[in-house]
Amino acid sequence: MKYLMKYVVTKDVSIPVKDLLKETKTSRIRDCYSDQLFFHTMSRKNDTIIARSMTRIMSRNQSNVPE
C-alpha cells in the first residue's frame, strides 16, 4: 500500500529572510517557531519571504508512484 504526502494550504505567513538561512526559494523549509512545513512563494518584500503554510496530510494513493 502506497501513500502520498499531500499538503493543504492553511494560511499565508511571512518569514524573515535571515530565518531561511541557505534555503532556496524552491526548497522546502521548516519554520523555526513551529512544526509546520512551508513552501516558498515567489513573493519577496523587503527582507521577508511571503510563504504559504502547508499542512501535511497522509492519503492513500490508488495509482502507481515512481519511487
Secondary structure, DSSP 4 states (H G I P E B T S, - for coil): --EEEEEEEEEEEEEEHHHHTT--TTSEEE-TTSS-EEEEEEEEETTEEEEEEEEEEEEE--S----
